[in-house]
Amino acid sequence: MSVGRRPRARMALGKHLVGAPPWRSIPHGVVVYEEYDPADRTTYTWEEWEVLGYENLDFWVEYDHYTRKVTLYRPLEVVERLDPTHLQEGQWLGVTWRGQTHQVRVDEVGVGRIAYLEGGFTYDLQLGQDVAYAELRGHGFVLSVEKFDERVLDVYHGVELDTAGQKAHFGRRVAPRNLRGLVLGLVIALGIGGLGVACSQTVEQCTPRTVLAEPGGVTTTTEQVCVRRSVFGGGGGLGK
């Protein structure tokens, strides 16, 4: 596999994630999807971790490589049959669960191809397999519909987790840090610091001062006037 397709989240198969009670889970499978967008000629990737734990349910933790968002999904039984291949972006529809109908908007539909697999899954996943999906957004939540084949059609209820939410559920931030931003900030800081040090370096220039004695006396040099100047000279102040 290419390095770019490997998972990036700070999670490890078989290693427990212990968050605030009662959250305790263990990842046992990870899959990386890729999808090529001909509109901008870009291949987008995201990863999904199947996690077993609290409430004895199989959760999915998604990390989007492009948006850097972490979303926690849990299985959801809905009344309607939602097929991502029959949905269109921008479409509004009602989805019912637990006796209540929620209005959602189809935010995205597409087909992701499995580019990386590791661990075990409750589904029979295959490398190179195409999986149709749709994301439906409501007020404060997102529904993910995935169609693995004609038999497996799942709906998951998702909530995006910020850093505090990740620590509460998993005991740590699972989204990788933005190393590019950190490196850029460090370079800028070092550059400004170096400039400050350089600008603080000065040289001392001394000009003799001549003192005249009383008329008829002797002219002597008794002291010097010294001025400290930056090695770069120039800068503000009054003009000549």
Buried (B, 14 or more C-beta within 10 A) or exposed (E): EEEEBBBBBBBEBEEEBBBEEEBBBBBBBBBBBBBEEEEEEEEBBBBBBBBBBBEEEBBBBBBBBEEEBBBBBBEBEBEEEBEBEEBEEEBEBEBEBEEEEBEBEBBBBBBBBBBBBBEEBEBEBEEEBBBBBBBBBBEEBBBBBBBBEEEEBBBBBBBBBEEEBBBEBBBBBBBEEEEEEEEEEEEEEEEEEEEEEEEEEEEEEEEEEEEEEEEEEEEEEEEEEEEEEEEEEEEEEEEE
